[in-house]
Amino acid sequence: MIIERPSYMDQLREAEGTHDIKVLTGIRRSGKSTLLRSFADDLRRRNPRMNLIHIDYNVSSFEAPATGEALYHYVMDAHEEDALNVLMIDEVQMCAGFERALNALHASEKFDIYITGSNAFFLSSNLATLFTGRTYTIPVWPFSLKEYMQYWQIPDPREAFARFRLEGGMPGSFDYGTPASHARYLREVWQTLIARDVMDIHTVRNESLLESLTEFLLSNIANVTSAKNIETTLRSAGRTLSNKTVDAYLQYLVNAYAFCKVRRYDTTGKRYLTYGSKYYLTDHAFRFAVLGTRNMDFGRVSENIVATELQRRGYEIYAGTMRDKEIDFVAMRPDEVLYIQVCEDISSPETFEREIRPFLSIRDRWPCLLLANTHQPAYSHDGIMVRDLASWLAGS
């Protein structure tokens, strides 16, 4: 089943016709290719005279050009005068030497160009420097709760959230009907991600160390951590490694969209902190698929879900600190700041007071939002917005 992903379609339409190369990137199997095909259909409906050149390196039956030189000549031969020429290339990194071909095609100014591919590969290739200032990147995330509800046709946000929290939003996993087969699919995606977008690209030879590091991060989502304390923890388990190696591996995992790194922000001094960050999974269900369900820890999983949702909605996010208190998220857009706490259950007065206490120390005018499983309509407490988590996730 194909569902509309209007926020991405809107971004593509806004960039349509610009001279920049439009780059759809993100974690493997997040729906980039499907989104590009949907946009191609949308263009056809609106531009009957369009000449679409669509090269899909995912399709084995299509004899796609194997080299950059062949790619260049294939596309130039397909160009039509007096037509809107649109070039779409899926998984362009699978073409050896694609950078030079893409550069020449872009310089010809004859095509409106869209590509998809691995973010890790783009960052490690010449694309990052060769096309500086000439690309428009759209990160594609796995399905949100709202998209999950649309796919499964579940009208109740709370019912959908109970499933979504376990199953996640990787669209390819929806074809698997049992928990065991669903988890197996996610594990295979994770293993491919680590093998191809981390180990192969960066020539990582210590697979065992990388596995220990990823398991540490999977177990510690939403915890403040650093390369130093990871090094200390792994050394205590008998590992031989350096702080520099840990730093490099962390960056590789972030580049591959396995995790997103969230820095800390001092809300009192209004400054970004350089030590200690939080790491969240791009899709929270990888935690259960890789580690199993022996430690569900739904509180951290809910915080992870909010972290990815805020980024889908266009916020830059930070972990807030103020003296001896912490705020889960300081979410920023050019004209907005939002302070957010996430909690599983605030039914006890003690828990509720603990969660709102950091908000009471904030002295600026920006709003504060407490998200929890309230199963109630939204309400305000001393100027603090309190919203049901599932309902907020299902909104806009």
SULQUI-V547035 format. One record per helix or strand. SS is the DSSP state (h for helix, s for strand). FROM is the first residue (numbers start at 0). LEN is the number of residues. If there is no record, write none. Layout:
ss: [SS:SS]
from: [FROM:FROM]
len: [LEN:LEN]
//
This chain:
ss: [h:s:h:s:s:h:s:h:s:h:s:h:h:s:h:h:h:h:h:s:h:h:s:s:h:h:s:s:s:h:s:s:s:h]
from: [5:20:31:49:66:67:83:91:95:97:111:118:126:134:144:156:170:178:206:223:226:242:258:270:284:297:315:324:335:348:367:378:383:388]
len: [10:6:15:7:1:11:7:3:1:10:7:6:4:5:8:11:5:24:13:2:10:13:8:11:7:15:7:9:8:12:5:3:5:6]
//
